[in-house]
Amino acid sequence: FVSWSDGGTQTHNITAGAVPVTYTATYSTRITAFPTNAPILAGTWNSGSAASLASDDDVYYEVYSKSRGSRTAAWYGSFTGVASTLTNLRVNYKGKNSRRCTQAIAIWRWTSSTWVQLDSRSVGTTEVAVNDLTPSGSLTDYVSTAGSGELRVRVRCARASNFTARGDLLSIVYDAPGGPPGVVGALLRREGLYSSNVTELRAAREREVRSSVSAMAEAMLH
């Protein structure tokens, strides 16, 4: 539950007056998403796929570093179907490398076509979990306005000699307004809000009808 349109608490009384009034309850749904694709930006594919990043199970998405110049391995996870009105976005990644290198995690800002760094650290042969990374600014900037609502998170590592980057888990967690059909009504019923409000409105209507009938009867007697 997020809020009522009248500013009341989750459970509160309302007064039914003569003029119809609409009260709207706003709910959000907590969503955990995993990449549907993982394009390589630098280096070459070794093993695994985007599906390898959906669970912490030591099944890796592996990318060889470039063999010339700066030894770099870089790829990004593509998350689709992300709501542009998302809130409370968090990015989580867990992985390791065959040799210690400088790992940087970044998110793509569509409005400026730039990668925004979220974290940078040295990561070696032991898995390191980096959780709850939060981008700055408006979260809407990180979701594409065209197509399927795409969000991109890049993992990049660099060092002086060759290495293999191994990603184990990549996910985003965020709140999206509303929910699947029936969720809001189910939540209202579960919290006792739907039935209590409807009962109160019906009682108010019955009182109004009785009052009108009494007034008409009194007028006929006179």
Backbone as a chain_set.jsonl record, in Angstrom:
{"seq": "FVSWSDGGTQTHNITAGAVPVTYTATYSTRITAFPTNAPILAGTWNSGSAASLASDDDVYYEVYSKSRGSRTAAWYGSFTGVASTLTNLRVNYKGKNSRRCTQAIAIWRWTSSTWVQLDSRSVGTTEVAVNDLTPSGSLTDYVSTAGSGELRVRVRCARASNFTARGDLLSIVYDAPGGPPGVVGALLRREGLYSSNVTELRAAREREVRSSVSAMAEAMLH", "coords": {"N": [[0.829, -1.191, 0.0], [0.471, 2.267, -0.827], [-0.765, 4.898, -0.741], [-3.806, 6.772, 0.047], [-6.075, 8.696, -1.923], [-7.205, 10.795, -0.536], [-5.406, 11.405, 1.346], [-5.478, 10.037, 3.707], [-4.701, 7.552, 6.288], [-3.721, 4.057, 5.883], [-5.829, 2.52, 6.928], [-8.764, 4.047, 7.532], [-11.595, 6.14, 8.389], [-14.261, 7.271, 6.29], [-16.463, 9.892, 5.297], [-19.599, 9.76, 3.905], [-21.061, 11.961, 1.849], [-23.603, 14.113, 0.373], [-22.748, 14.675, -2.174], [-21.236, 12.842, -4.771], [-18.124, 11.243, -4.282], [-14.892, 10.22, -5.225], [-12.636, 7.84, -4.03], [-9.338, 6.904, -4.18], [-7.138, 4.218, -3.97], [-3.682, 3.724, -3.914], [-1.388, 1.363, -4.955], [1.789, -0.321, -4.984], [3.942, -2.608, -6.718], [6.453, -4.825, -5.807], [9.164, -5.686, -7.737], [11.397, -8.103, -8.959], [13.872, -8.442, -11.309], [15.612, -10.06, -14.029], [18.305, -10.137, -16.441], [17.431, -10.314, -19.904], [19.022, -10.521, -22.037], [22.525, -10.388, -22.891], [24.638, -8.589, -24.212], [27.996, -8.371, -25.525], [30.464, -5.932, -25.018], [33.204, -5.521, -25.003], [35.858, -7.739, -25.592], [35.589, -11.36, -25.842], [33.118, -13.945, -26.163], [32.943, -16.693, -23.877], [31.558, -18.713, -22.329], [28.246, -19.692, -21.222], [25.225, -17.655, -20.759], [22.703, -15.039, -20.837], [20.825, -16.239, -19.236], [22.382, -17.503, -17.355], [22.804, -15.643, -15.45], [20.69, -15.448, -13.779], [20.488, -16.674, -11.322], [22.145, -17.424, -8.211], [24.263, -19.635, -8.557], [26.729, -20.595, -9.226], [27.002, -21.047, -11.909], [28.296, -19.646, -14.634], [28.361, -16.619, -16.595], [30.665, -16.113, -18.938], [33.313, -14.068, -20.093], [36.005, -13.517, -22.178], [38.822, -11.351, -21.858], [39.893, -8.59, -23.957], [42.589, -9.334, -26.183], [44.545, -7.676, -27.022], [46.12, -4.464, -26.63], [44.584, -2.485, -24.107], [43.648, -4.718, -21.667], [40.529, -5.691, -21.484], [37.313, -6.629, -20.377], [33.968, -6.401, -21.087], [30.464, -6.14, -20.717], [26.862, -5.947, -20.946], [23.831, -6.252, -19.073], [20.615, -6.637, -20.308], [17.539, -5.475, -19.424], [14.157, -5.921, -19.896], [10.784, -4.613, -20.381], [10.496, -2.861, -18.264], [8.945, -0.61, -16.074], [8.478, 2.811, -16.759], [7.803, 4.499, -14.763], [8.991, 3.66, -12.468], [10.104, 3.187, -9.042], [12.404, 3.352, -6.246], [14.703, 1.882, -7.191], [17.104, -0.713, -7.279], [20.303, -2.117, -7.862], [21.951, -5.199, -8.303], [24.831, -7.263, -8.196], [26.864, -10.161, -8.658], [29.963, -11.704, -8.891], [33.145, -12.88, -10.263], [36.67, -13.029, -11.19], [39.204, -14.463, -13.338], [41.673, -13.446, -12.845], [42.812, -10.813, -10.725], [41.201, -7.722, -11.189], [40.178, -4.354, -12.056], [36.97, -3.698, -11.376], [34.04, -2.263, -12.654], [30.756, -1.124, -12.243], [27.993, 0.011, -14.047], [25.209, 2.046, -15.143], [23.016, 2.586, -17.893], [22.215, 5.748, -19.085], [19.603, 6.891, -20.777], [18.744, 9.41, -21.604], [21.011, 10.98, -21.907], [22.731, 9.383, -23.248], [24.888, 8.016, -21.985], [27.097, 6.114, -19.829], [26.535, 5.68, -16.44], [28.41, 5.518, -13.622], [28.107, 3.196, -10.97], [29.515, 1.729, -9.121], [32.864, 0.869, -8.171], [35.578, -1.288, -7.87], [38.25, -3.524, -6.782], [38.346, -6.807, -7.924], [38.928, -10.216, -7.519], [39.695, -13.677, -7.68], [37.805, -14.657, -5.98], [34.335, -14.758, -5.42], [32.431, -11.772, -5.344], [29.837, -10.004, -3.908], [27.87, -7.322, -4.849], [25.603, -5.164, -3.736], [22.407, -3.436, -3.771], [22.859, -1.037, -5.24], [22.347, 2.302, -6.169], [21.123, 4.464, -8.616], [21.735, 7.929, -9.41], [19.672, 10.923, -9.609], [16.767, 11.285, -11.806], [14.916, 8.35, -12.078], [13.522, 7.654, -14.309], [15.088, 8.418, -16.439], [16.694, 6.274, -16.95], [15.344, 4.329, -18.258], [14.305, 3.152, -21.376], [12.341, 5.07, -23.623], [11.154, 4.172, -25.857], [10.016, 1.193, -27.518], [10.38, -1.779, -25.604], [10.667, -0.848, -23.018], [13.415, -0.701, -21.872], [16.163, -1.356, -19.672], [19.581, -0.958, -18.888], [22.45, -2.52, -17.52], [25.849, -2.315, -17.005], [28.783, -4.338, -16.769], [32.146, -4.045, -16.265], [35.577, -4.838, -16.581], [39.092, -4.363, -16.097], [42.596, -4.824, -16.708], [46.227, -5.268, -16.793], [47.05, -7.633, -18.015], [45.885, -10.655, -19.733], [42.623, -12.02, -18.931], [39.672, -13.678, -17.573], [36.362, -12.746, -17.23], [33.784, -13.485, -14.933], [30.487, -13.701, -14.507], [27.984, -14.245, -12.103], [25.482, -13.606, -10.972], [23.01, -11.229, -11.758], [20.81, -8.665, -11.133], [17.887, -6.544, -10.94], [15.941, -4.647, -8.677], [12.837, -3.2, -8.092], [10.113, -0.875, -7.483], [6.942, -0.885, -8.922], [4.144, 0.998, -10.013], [0.742, 0.129, -9.15], [-0.444, -3.072, -10.236], [-0.781, -6.501, -11.371], [-3.931, -7.369, -13.041], [-6.638, -7.438, -10.797], [-5.096, -7.537, -8.523], [-5.078, -5.186, -6.93], [-7.749, -5.047, -6.042], [-7.835, -7.465, -4.655], [-5.963, -6.979, -2.66], [-7.187, -4.878, -1.313], [-9.414, -6.191, -0.31], [-8.139, -8.083, 1.271], [-6.977, -6.49, 3.243], [-9.207, -5.591, 4.423], [-10.261, -3.259, 3.605], [-11.788, -2.829, 1.317], [-14.314, -4.123, 1.791], [-15.103, -2.86, 4.168], [-15.308, -0.164, 3.439], [-17.232, -0.261, 1.386], [-19.396, -1.229, 2.834], [-19.795, 0.888, 4.57], [-20.496, 2.939, 2.783], [-22.843, 1.893, 1.694], [-24.467, 1.834, 3.954], [-24.638, 4.549, 4.465], [-26.029, 5.363, 2.211], [-28.476, 4.035, 2.6], [-29.351, 5.354, 4.886], [-29.749, 7.851, 3.8], [-31.819, 7.319, 1.993], [-33.884, 6.499, 3.732], [-34.231, 8.861, 5.107], [-35.186, 10.509, 3.066], [-37.626, 9.232, 2.439], [-39.0, 9.56, 4.827], [-39.269, 12.307, 4.891], [-40.911, 12.716, 2.663], [-43.219, 11.374, 3.465], [-43.957, 12.885, 5.657], [-44.532, 15.287, 4.386], [-46.768, 14.566, 2.869], [-48.651, 14.073, 4.843], [-49.152, 16.599, 5.792]], "CA": [[0.0, 0.0, 0.0], [1.229, 3.523, -0.893], [-1.521, 6.035, -0.215], [-5.167, 7.079, -0.391], [-6.136, 9.995, -2.599], [-7.612, 11.847, 0.407], [-4.316, 11.635, 2.295], [-5.68, 9.28, 4.934], [-3.847, 6.396, 6.529], [-4.168, 2.862, 5.173], [-7.156, 2.221, 7.46], [-9.381, 5.242, 8.099], [-13.012, 6.318, 8.113], [-14.648, 8.321, 5.354], [-17.834, 10.351, 5.464], [-20.313, 9.81, 2.631], [-21.939, 13.12, 1.79], [-24.607, 14.133, -0.689], [-22.056, 14.766, -3.463], [-20.381, 11.667, -5.002], [-16.683, 11.456, -4.165], [-14.098, 9.036, -5.548], [-11.453, 7.618, -3.218], [-8.454, 6.015, -4.921], [-6.018, 3.621, -3.242], [-2.531, 3.48, -4.778], [-0.514, 0.279, -4.525], [2.932, -0.609, -5.849], [4.348, -4.008, -6.727], [7.906, -5.021, -5.784], [9.544, -6.554, -8.852], [12.796, -8.516, -9.137], [14.029, -8.794, -12.72], [16.914, -10.545, -14.465], [18.515, -9.755, -17.849], [16.954, -11.206, -20.966], [20.096, -10.596, -23.025], [23.774, -9.873, -22.323], [25.582, -8.292, -25.297], [29.39, -8.111, -25.155], [30.981, -4.653, -25.511], [34.652, -5.667, -25.181], [36.257, -9.105, -25.318], [34.918, -12.413, -26.603], [32.321, -14.885, -25.378], [33.556, -17.968, -23.53], [30.522, -19.679, -21.999], [27.088, -19.164, -20.522], [24.321, -16.734, -21.441], [21.972, -14.193, -19.893], [20.146, -17.127, -18.288], [23.329, -17.859, -16.3], [22.836, -14.541, -14.487], [19.398, -15.386, -13.097], [20.53, -17.279, -9.993], [23.461, -17.548, -7.599], [24.439, -21.084, -8.57], [28.07, -20.891, -9.74], [26.97, -21.234, -13.368], [28.74, -18.298, -14.97], [28.438, -16.004, -17.926], [32.099, -15.844, -19.003], [33.789, -13.265, -21.214], [37.453, -13.311, -22.251], [39.234, -9.973, -22.095], [40.575, -8.334, -25.227], [43.955, -9.866, -26.143], [45.475, -6.627, -27.436], [45.883, -3.167, -26.017], [44.073, -2.578, -22.747], [42.919, -5.979, -21.46], [39.221, -5.293, -20.949], [36.121, -7.432, -20.636], [32.802, -5.576, -20.761], [29.174, -6.595, -21.239], [25.769, -5.369, -20.162], [22.588, -6.987, -18.965], [19.47, -5.9, -20.829], [16.29, -5.793, -18.734], [13.054, -5.388, -20.694], [9.494, -4.546, -19.71], [10.629, -2.076, -17.037], [8.036, 0.533, -16.05], [9.184, 4.099, -16.723], [7.415, 5.179, -13.52], [9.534, 2.865, -11.378], [10.692, 3.846, -7.878], [13.219, 2.506, -5.362], [15.511, 0.973, -7.992], [18.342, -1.236, -6.71], [21.052, -2.985, -8.774], [22.742, -6.188, -7.576], [25.695, -8.087, -9.053], [27.814, -11.046, -7.984], [30.833, -12.338, -9.864], [34.572, -12.953, -9.965], [37.517, -12.998, -12.382], [40.306, -15.416, -13.26], [42.754, -12.655, -12.252], [42.298, -9.582, -10.12], [41.108, -6.574, -12.092], [39.328, -3.273, -11.562], [35.607, -3.913, -11.85], [33.146, -1.1, -12.556], [29.349, -1.377, -12.593], [27.39, 1.266, -14.494], [23.862, 1.955, -15.702], [22.889, 3.425, -19.081], [21.255, 6.856, -19.016], [19.121, 7.071, -22.143], [18.566, 10.825, -21.935], [22.294, 11.586, -22.264], [23.516, 8.353, -23.942], [26.139, 7.828, -21.248], [27.097, 5.164, -18.729], [26.684, 6.318, -15.129], [29.043, 4.534, -12.747], [27.461, 2.94, -9.685], [30.461, 1.126, -8.181], [34.163, 0.48, -8.718], [36.397, -1.962, -6.858], [39.114, -4.591, -7.27], [37.729, -8.118, -7.71], [39.81, -11.285, -7.975], [39.2, -15.031, -7.941], [36.72, -14.966, -5.039], [33.106, -14.042, -5.748], [32.084, -10.588, -4.554], [28.468, -9.535, -4.123], [27.702, -5.871, -4.744], [24.15, -5.068, -3.657], [21.674, -2.2, -3.465], [23.412, 0.147, -5.9], [21.251, 3.204, -6.506], [21.516, 5.544, -9.526], [21.351, 9.285, -9.012], [18.778, 11.626, -10.525], [15.461, 10.718, -12.119], [15.004, 6.961, -12.526], [12.927, 7.586, -15.647], [16.159, 8.607, -17.418], [17.403, 5.016, -17.163], [14.449, 3.403, -18.956], [14.05, 3.625, -22.728], [10.965, 5.517, -23.854], [10.655, 3.455, -27.04], [10.152, -0.253, -27.454], [9.874, -2.61, -24.511], [11.029, -0.318, -21.707], [14.675, -1.39, -21.58], [17.139, -0.813, -18.732], [20.852, -1.644, -19.108], [23.48, -2.463, -16.475], [27.117, -2.787, -17.573], [29.876, -4.81, -15.913], [33.385, -3.858, -17.016], [36.777, -5.083, -15.794], [40.3, -4.098, -16.884], [43.898, -5.025, -16.077], [47.323, -5.2, -17.755], [47.227, -8.906, -18.727], [44.634, -11.332, -20.081], [41.835, -12.623, -17.841], [38.295, -14.021, -17.896], [35.363, -12.225, -16.29], [32.75, -14.488, -14.687], [29.314, -13.174, -13.825], [27.133, -15.3, -11.547], [24.124, -13.121, -10.72], [22.744, -9.826, -12.026], [19.376, -8.422, -10.989], [17.415, -5.244, -10.479], [14.736, -4.699, -7.857], [12.206, -1.88, -8.102], [8.672, -0.813, -7.248], [6.15, -0.395, -10.048], [2.798, 1.332, -9.55], [-0.323, -0.801, -9.491], [-0.094, -4.476, -10.234], [-1.568, -7.275, -12.326], [-5.378, -7.253, -12.84], [-7.184, -8.133, -9.636], [-4.24, -7.438, -7.353], [-5.51, -4.102, -6.055], [-8.984, -5.455, -5.379], [-7.514, -8.518, -3.693], [-5.297, -6.363, -1.521], [-8.192, -4.134, -0.56], [-10.22, -7.157, 0.434], [-7.293, -8.697, 2.293], [-6.779, -5.533, 4.318], [-10.487, -5.22, 4.991], [-10.592, -1.888, 3.203], [-12.858, -2.835, 0.321], [-15.595, -4.463, 2.395], [-15.487, -1.871, 5.164], [-15.712, 1.068, 2.758], [-18.492, -0.499, 0.7], [-20.436, -1.316, 3.863], [-20.068, 2.234, 5.073], [-21.193, 3.687, 1.744], [-24.206, 1.378, 1.59], [-25.213, 2.287, 5.13], [-24.927, 5.976, 4.283], [-27.075, 5.471, 1.192], [-29.733, 3.621, 3.223], [-29.786, 6.443, 5.766], [-30.253, 8.935, 2.96], [-33.113, 6.896, 1.46], [-34.86, 6.55, 4.817], [-34.493, 10.262, 5.395], [-36.019, 11.046, 1.986], [-38.952, 8.667, 2.583], [-39.629, 10.193, 5.981], [-39.605, 13.677, 4.512], [-42.041, 12.651, 1.764], [-44.386, 10.989, 4.248], [-44.364, 14.041, 6.47], [-45.12, 16.274, 3.49], [-48.099, 14.101, 2.48], [-49.544, 14.238, 5.989], [-49.489, 17.999, 5.932]], "C": [[0.874, 1.255, 0.0], [0.445, 4.663, -0.259], [-2.976, 5.985, -0.645], [-5.174, 8.474, -0.998], [-6.553, 11.125, -1.664], [-6.561, 12.104, 1.474], [-4.456, 10.869, 3.585], [-4.716, 8.125, 5.072], [-4.442, 5.174, 5.841], [-5.568, 2.437, 5.632], [-7.709, 3.49, 8.096], [-10.834, 5.331, 7.677], [-13.235, 7.426, 7.099], [-16.112, 8.67, 5.596], [-18.494, 10.483, 4.099], [-21.302, 10.969, 2.664], [-22.926, 13.022, 0.642], [-23.981, 14.148, -2.075], [-21.147, 13.55, -3.64], [-18.901, 12.037, -4.968], [-15.962, 10.148, -4.47], [-12.864, 8.976, -4.654], [-10.594, 6.569, -3.925], [-7.308, 5.531, -4.035], [-4.902, 3.308, -4.225], [-1.657, 2.397, -4.157], [0.675, 0.185, -5.482], [3.3, -2.075, -5.699], [5.863, -4.094, -6.743], [8.287, -6.071, -6.824], [11.043, -6.832, -8.814], [12.946, -9.028, -10.558], [15.468, -9.213, -13.01], [17.082, -10.239, -15.956], [17.997, -10.805, -18.821], [18.004, -11.38, -22.057], [21.347, -9.993, -22.399], [24.799, -9.643, -23.427], [26.981, -7.955, -24.769], [29.856, -6.817, -25.813], [32.482, -4.714, -25.779], [35.045, -7.077, -24.769], [35.487, -10.086, -26.174], [34.21, -13.382, -25.662], [33.084, -16.165, -25.106], [32.504, -19.029, -23.235], [29.364, -18.986, -21.292], [26.26, -18.219, -21.379], [23.656, -15.853, -20.395], [21.257, -15.039, -18.842], [21.057, -17.528, -17.132], [23.353, -16.829, -15.176], [21.58, -14.466, -13.634], [19.396, -16.015, -11.71], [21.975, -17.402, -9.519], [23.772, -19.038, -7.447], [25.789, -21.53, -9.116], [28.061, -21.37, -11.196], [27.17, -19.858, -13.976], [28.509, -17.91, -16.433], [29.869, -15.505, -18.045], [32.478, -15.096, -20.279], [35.307, -13.126, -21.103], [37.746, -11.827, -22.461], [39.812, -9.828, -23.497], [42.026, -8.784, -25.114], [45.002, -8.849, -26.574], [45.108, -5.305, -26.764], [45.472, -3.314, -24.561], [43.255, -3.843, -22.596], [41.614, -5.662, -20.737], [38.157, -6.315, -21.321], [34.919, -6.604, -20.196], [31.56, -6.131, -21.436], [28.078, -5.897, -20.434], [24.558, -6.291, -20.156], [21.441, -6.108, -19.419], [18.199, -6.393, -20.134], [15.148, -5.145, -19.52], [11.753, -5.417, -19.896], [9.519, -3.769, -18.412], [9.713, -0.847, -17.113], [8.822, 1.834, -15.939], [8.865, 4.879, -15.451], [7.924, 4.422, -12.301], [10.069, 3.744, -10.246], [11.548, 2.832, -7.126], [14.037, 1.464, -6.124], [16.79, 0.585, -7.254], [18.972, -2.199, -7.711], [21.943, -3.907, -7.951], [23.563, -7.033, -8.558], [26.624, -8.937, -8.193], [28.646, -11.748, -9.043], [32.273, -12.37, -9.397], [35.333, -12.94, -11.273], [38.661, -13.999, -12.226], [41.568, -14.762, -12.698], [42.171, -11.351, -11.72], [42.321, -8.428, -11.134], [40.185, -5.529, -11.465], [37.95, -3.39, -12.2], [34.759, -2.663, -11.628], [31.752, -1.505, -13.02], [28.706, -0.043, -12.921], [26.007, 0.999, -15.062], [23.733, 2.964, -16.845], [21.821, 4.481, -18.886], [20.842, 7.208, -20.439], [19.053, 8.532, -22.543], [19.865, 11.508, -22.342], [23.201, 10.627, -23.022], [24.886, 8.171, -23.295], [25.96, 6.732, -20.191], [27.366, 5.913, -17.434], [27.223, 5.274, -14.153], [28.328, 4.443, -11.404], [28.441, 2.411, -8.646], [31.758, 0.802, -8.908], [34.992, -0.128, -7.599], [37.263, -3.03, -7.524], [38.48, -5.937, -6.912], [38.629, -9.194, -8.317], [39.099, -12.599, -8.177], [38.094, -15.471, -6.974], [35.495, -14.135, -5.392], [32.853, -12.875, -4.772], [30.669, -10.163, -4.92], [28.408, -8.033, -3.893], [26.196, -5.604, -4.827], [23.659, -3.649, -3.402], [22.333, -0.944, -4.023], [22.26, 0.994, -6.42], [21.73, 4.305, -7.442], [21.045, 6.897, -8.999], [20.373, 9.874, -10.027], [17.462, 10.9, -10.732], [15.612, 9.301, -12.677], [14.418, 6.778, -13.914], [13.992, 7.701, -16.733], [16.849, 7.295, -17.788], [16.545, 3.952, -17.85], [14.142, 3.966, -20.336], [12.58, 3.99, -22.89], [10.342, 4.827, -25.061], [10.824, 1.959, -26.829], [9.604, -0.853, -26.177], [10.173, -2.068, -23.119], [12.292, -0.989, -21.202], [15.525, -0.614, -20.581], [18.416, -1.632, -18.874], [21.812, -1.431, -17.944], [24.751, -3.085, -17.033], [28.075, -3.243, -16.471], [31.145, -4.761, -16.759], [34.569, -4.091, -16.094], [38.004, -4.906, -16.681], [41.542, -4.348, -16.03], [44.959, -5.072, -17.171], [47.491, -6.487, -18.568], [45.88, -9.603, -18.917], [43.933, -11.948, -18.865], [40.455, -12.997, -18.385], [37.372, -13.476, -16.817], [34.237, -13.235, -16.169], [31.611, -13.884, -13.863], [28.403, -14.292, -13.367], [25.677, -14.852, -11.391], [24.037, -11.629, -11.027], [21.232, -9.616, -11.948], [19.118, -6.957, -10.67], [16.137, -5.48, -9.674], [14.141, -3.305, -7.839], [10.721, -2.005, -7.797], [8.0, -0.225, -8.475], [4.746, -0.093, -9.55], [1.779, 0.304, -9.989], [0.148, -2.228, -9.415], [-0.917, -5.2, -11.276], [-3.059, -7.148, -12.051], [-5.836, -8.074, -11.65], [-6.359, -7.982, -8.384], [-4.734, -6.37, -6.392], [-6.775, -4.488, -5.304], [-8.722, -6.514, -4.331], [-6.851, -7.95, -2.449], [-6.281, -5.583, -0.659], [-9.036, -5.081, 0.286], [-9.415, -7.781, 1.564], [-7.12, -7.783, 3.492], [-8.098, -5.105, 4.951], [-10.947, -3.843, 4.578], [-11.781, -1.871, 2.253], [-14.208, -3.051, 1.0], [-16.048, -3.4, 3.38], [-15.976, -0.593, 4.503], [-17.053, 0.896, 2.053], [-19.642, -0.573, 1.698], [-20.823, 0.057, 4.368], [-20.853, 3.057, 4.047], [-22.638, 3.217, 1.594], [-25.066, 1.845, 2.759], [-25.594, 3.755, 4.991], [-26.05, 6.174, 3.276], [-28.433, 5.103, 1.778], [-30.267, 4.705, 4.151], [-30.388, 7.579, 4.958], [-31.631, 8.593, 2.398], [-34.191, 6.983, 2.534], [-35.236, 7.978, 5.145], [-35.415, 10.866, 4.343], [-37.451, 10.535, 2.095], [-39.703, 9.324, 3.732], [-40.09, 11.601, 5.638], [-40.835, 13.681, 3.598], [-43.337, 12.292, 2.523], [-44.9, 12.149, 5.076], [-45.035, 15.088, 5.612], [-46.534, 15.863, 3.071], [-49.108, 14.251, 3.609], [-49.974, 15.693, 6.183], [-50.102, 18.531, 4.656]], "O": [[1.877, 1.326, 0.711], [0.935, 5.32, 0.659], [-3.342, 5.261, -1.571], [-4.37, 9.328, -0.624], [-6.289, 12.292, -1.955], [-6.769, 12.901, 2.388], [-3.631, 11.03, 4.484], [-4.012, 7.758, 4.132], [-5.536, 5.243, 5.281], [-6.396, 2.04, 4.812], [-7.173, 3.96, 9.1], [-11.254, 4.678, 6.722], [-12.486, 8.402, 7.056], [-16.896, 7.833, 6.045], [-18.017, 11.222, 3.239], [-22.269, 10.947, 3.426], [-23.065, 11.971, 0.017], [-24.593, 13.695, -3.042], [-20.357, 13.249, -2.744], [-18.487, 13.033, -5.562], [-16.384, 9.084, -4.016], [-12.131, 9.958, -4.538], [-11.068, 5.475, -4.232], [-6.598, 6.332, -3.429], [-5.147, 2.691, -5.262], [-1.243, 2.493, -3.002], [0.575, 0.566, -6.649], [3.007, -2.702, -4.682], [6.502, -3.496, -7.609], [7.794, -7.199, -6.795], [11.852, -5.918, -8.658], [12.233, -9.943, -10.971], [16.409, -8.786, -12.34], [16.085, -10.097, -16.663], [18.11, -12.009, -18.591], [17.896, -12.273, -22.898], [21.251, -9.179, -21.481], [25.738, -10.427, -23.563], [27.131, -7.339, -23.714], [29.67, -6.622, -27.014], [32.981, -4.036, -26.677], [34.62, -7.562, -23.721], [34.81, -9.693, -27.124], [34.638, -13.608, -24.53], [33.788, -16.674, -25.978], [32.537, -20.116, -23.81], [29.484, -17.852, -20.829], [26.547, -18.007, -22.557], [23.997, -15.909, -19.214], [21.1, -14.615, -17.698], [20.573, -17.857, -16.049], [23.857, -17.099, -14.086], [21.415, -13.531, -12.851], [18.405, -15.903, -10.989], [22.903, -17.474, -10.324], [23.582, -19.627, -6.383], [25.976, -22.704, -9.434], [29.004, -22.018, -11.65], [26.304, -18.992, -13.847], [28.471, -18.74, -17.341], [30.26, -14.577, -17.336], [32.036, -15.431, -21.378], [35.831, -12.68, -20.082], [37.007, -11.133, -23.159], [40.174, -10.814, -24.139], [42.635, -8.633, -24.055], [46.201, -9.117, -26.504], [43.961, -5.066, -26.387], [45.977, -4.192, -23.861], [42.273, -4.035, -23.313], [41.601, -5.399, -19.534], [38.117, -6.803, -22.45], [34.862, -6.154, -19.051], [31.606, -6.543, -22.595], [28.339, -5.329, -19.373], [24.303, -7.015, -21.118], [21.306, -4.969, -18.971], [17.83, -7.563, -20.237], [15.179, -3.941, -19.776], [11.622, -6.124, -18.897], [8.67, -3.979, -17.545], [9.717, -0.13, -18.113], [9.73, 1.944, -15.115], [9.581, 5.818, -15.102], [7.349, 4.531, -11.218], [10.44, 4.897, -10.465], [11.437, 1.624, -7.334], [14.059, 0.293, -5.744], [17.471, 1.434, -6.679], [18.275, -2.999, -8.336], [22.61, -3.463, -7.016], [23.068, -7.458, -9.602], [27.104, -8.5, -7.147], [28.101, -12.321, -9.987], [32.591, -11.945, -8.286], [34.734, -12.852, -12.345], [39.041, -14.341, -11.106], [42.429, -15.442, -12.142], [41.158, -10.859, -12.218], [43.311, -8.199, -11.827], [39.504, -5.793, -10.474], [37.788, -3.204, -13.406], [34.765, -2.082, -10.543], [31.592, -2.147, -14.058], [28.85, 0.923, -12.172], [25.675, -0.131, -15.418], [24.277, 4.066, -16.771], [20.674, 4.171, -18.565], [21.632, 7.754, -21.21], [19.283, 8.864, -23.706], [19.833, 12.515, -23.05], [24.312, 10.996, -23.403], [25.912, 8.172, -23.975], [24.854, 6.458, -19.727], [28.315, 6.691, -17.345], [26.568, 4.266, -13.89], [27.989, 5.452, -10.787], [28.247, 2.605, -7.445], [31.757, 0.501, -10.102], [35.1, 0.442, -6.513], [37.042, -3.393, -8.679], [38.124, -6.182, -5.76], [39.039, -9.098, -9.474], [38.024, -12.644, -8.774], [37.516, -16.545, -7.142], [35.61, -12.933, -5.636], [33.039, -12.993, -3.561], [30.345, -9.986, -6.094], [28.85, -7.538, -2.856], [25.589, -5.801, -5.88], [24.383, -2.794, -2.894], [22.363, 0.093, -3.36], [21.321, 0.483, -7.03], [22.667, 5.025, -7.095], [20.079, 6.984, -8.24], [20.259, 9.391, -11.154], [17.085, 10.024, -9.953], [16.352, 9.083, -13.636], [14.783, 5.839, -14.622], [13.83, 7.151, -17.822], [17.513, 7.213, -18.821], [16.973, 2.808, -18.003], [13.761, 5.13, -20.459], [11.693, 3.315, -22.366], [9.129, 4.895, -25.259], [11.673, 1.52, -26.053], [8.519, -0.497, -25.719], [9.95, -2.768, -22.131], [12.261, -1.749, -20.233], [15.601, 0.613, -20.629], [18.359, -2.858, -18.969], [21.97, -0.316, -17.446], [24.746, -4.232, -17.48], [28.168, -2.635, -15.405], [31.21, -5.359, -17.833], [34.582, -3.61, -14.961], [37.978, -5.248, -17.863], [41.549, -4.124, -14.82], [44.636, -4.931, -18.351], [48.013, -6.449, -19.682], [44.87, -9.198, -18.342], [44.581, -12.343, -17.896], [40.117, -12.667, -19.522], [37.581, -13.72, -15.629], [33.78, -13.784, -17.172], [31.767, -13.597, -12.676], [28.079, -15.19, -14.144], [24.754, -15.625, -11.646], [24.895, -10.855, -10.602], [20.468, -10.309, -12.62], [19.997, -6.234, -10.199], [15.362, -6.393, -9.96], [14.852, -2.329, -7.6], [10.148, -3.093, -7.846], [8.43, 0.801, -9.003], [4.205, -0.85, -8.743], [1.912, -0.315, -11.044], [1.033, -2.561, -8.627], [-1.683, -4.565, -12.001], [-3.434, -6.843, -10.919], [-5.477, -9.242, -11.504], [-6.845, -8.261, -7.287], [-4.808, -6.602, -5.185], [-6.877, -4.29, -4.093], [-9.305, -6.483, -3.247], [-7.133, -8.377, -1.329], [-6.216, -5.624, 0.57], [-9.331, -4.802, 1.449], [-9.923, -7.987, 2.666], [-7.115, -8.246, 4.632], [-8.104, -4.338, 5.914], [-11.91, -3.312, 5.13], [-12.666, -1.022, 2.359], [-15.135, -2.263, 0.814], [-17.232, -3.066, 3.434], [-16.955, 0.002, 4.955], [-17.908, 1.78, 2.104], [-20.727, -0.048, 1.447], [-21.999, 0.362, 4.567], [-21.773, 3.789, 4.412], [-23.545, 4.024, 1.393], [-26.231, 2.204, 2.587], [-26.702, 4.164, 5.34], [-26.913, 7.034, 3.452], [-29.432, 5.767, 1.499], [-31.472, 4.952, 4.206], [-31.382, 8.19, 5.351], [-32.509, 9.453, 2.329], [-35.286, 7.483, 2.278], [-36.395, 8.281, 5.426], [-36.316, 11.638, 4.67], [-38.395, 11.294, 1.876], [-40.896, 9.608, 3.625], [-41.17, 12.031, 6.045], [-41.703, 14.543, 3.733], [-44.403, 12.843, 2.247], [-46.105, 12.372, 5.187], [-46.002, 15.716, 6.043], [-47.407, 16.72, 2.933], [-50.283, 14.525, 3.365], [-51.063, 15.958, 6.693], [-50.455, 19.708, 4.586]]}, "num_chains": 1, "name": "protein.A"}
